[in-house]
Amino acid sequence: MNNSNNALTEAVYYILLALLSPLHGYGIMQRTAELSGGRLLISAGTLYGALSNLMDKGWIEQLEVVADSRRKEYQITAAGREVLEQEFARLEELVNNGKRILKM
């Protein structure tokens, strides 16, 4: 599991956010770009390496392939959602500390 000393990369954070609803690879690439306002553009090679890594960690799972479809769909697992929530809390703390110190 993720702990407070292990920050997620921005790409992994957005992939996990995107997979709160099941998506196929191209859909994940589109959704991460949308969620980041077009700032984060994930290439296919980066995405599929990340998906493999996230499945190995048990943070996402591949759904059953529909007959006659080549698309593989993925979704976040309960463990992945917990990691995502922990990362959100870590990022929120960073922002709150910055606001407090910068008096914003």
C-alpha positions in Angstrom: 0.0 0.0 0.0 1.0 3.6 -0.5 2.2 5.4 2.6 2.8 9.1 3.2 6.4 8.8 2.1 5.6 7.4 -1.3 4.2 10.0 -3.6 2.5 8.9 -6.8 3.8 10.2 -10.0 1.4 12.6 -11.7 0.7 10.1 -14.5 -0.2 7.4 -12.0 -2.4 9.7 -10.0 -4.4 10.7 -13.1 -4.6 7.2 -14.4 -6.1 6.1 -11.1 -8.5 9.0 -11.2 -9.5 8.1 -14.8 -10.2 4.5 -13.8 -12.8 5.3 -11.3 -15.0 4.4 -14.3 -13.9 1.5 -16.5 -12.0 2.6 -19.6 -9.8 1.1 -22.4 -6.3 2.4 -23.1 -7.2 5.1 -25.6 -10.0 6.3 -23.3 -7.5 6.5 -20.4 -5.2 8.6 -22.5 -8.1 11.0 -23.4 -9.4 11.1 -19.8 -6.1 11.9 -18.3 -5.6 14.7 -20.8 -9.1 16.0 -20.0 -8.6 15.8 -16.2 -5.3 17.7 -16.4 -6.6 20.4 -18.7 -4.4 19.1 -21.5 -1.2 19.5 -19.5 -0.6 15.7 -19.2 -0.4 13.8 -22.4 0.5 10.1 -21.8 2.0 8.2 -24.7 0.8 4.6 -25.4 4.2 3.2 -24.3 4.1 5.0 -21.0 0.4 4.1 -20.5 0.8 0.4 -21.1 3.9 0.2 -18.9 2.0 2.0 -16.1 -1.0 -0.2 -16.5 1.1 -3.4 -16.2 2.8 -1.9 -13.1 -0.5 -0.9 -11.5 -2.0 -4.4 -12.2 1.1 -6.0 -10.6 0.5 -3.8 -7.5 -3.2 -4.8 -7.4 -4.3 -1.2 -7.8 -6.2 -1.8 -11.0 -7.6 -4.8 -12.8 -8.4 -5.7 -16.3 -12.0 -6.5 -17.0 -13.2 -9.5 -19.0 -12.8 -8.9 -22.7 -16.1 -8.8 -24.5 -16.4 -11.4 -27.3 -15.2 -10.1 -30.7 -13.5 -7.0 -29.1 -9.8 -6.2 -29.1 -10.3 -3.5 -26.5 -9.0 -4.3 -23.0 -10.8 -2.3 -20.3 -9.4 -1.5 -16.8 -10.8 -0.3 -13.6 -9.5 0.7 -10.2 -9.6 -1.8 -7.3 -10.5 -1.1 -3.7 -6.7 -1.1 -2.9 -6.1 1.4 -5.7 -8.9 3.6 -4.5 -7.3 3.6 -1.0 -3.9 4.6 -2.5 -5.6 7.3 -4.5 -7.4 8.7 -1.4 -4.1 8.6 0.6 -2.4 10.5 -2.2 -5.2 13.1 -2.4 -4.9 13.7 1.4 -1.1 14.1 1.0 -1.6 16.6 -1.9 -4.3 18.5 0.1 -1.8 18.8 3.0 0.8 20.2 0.7 -1.6 22.8 -0.6 -2.9 23.7 2.8 0.6 24.1 4.2 1.6 26.3 1.2 -1.5 28.5 1.7 -0.7 28.9 5.4 2.9 29.7 4.9 2.4 31.9 1.9 -0.6 33.6 3.6 -2.8 33.0 0.6 
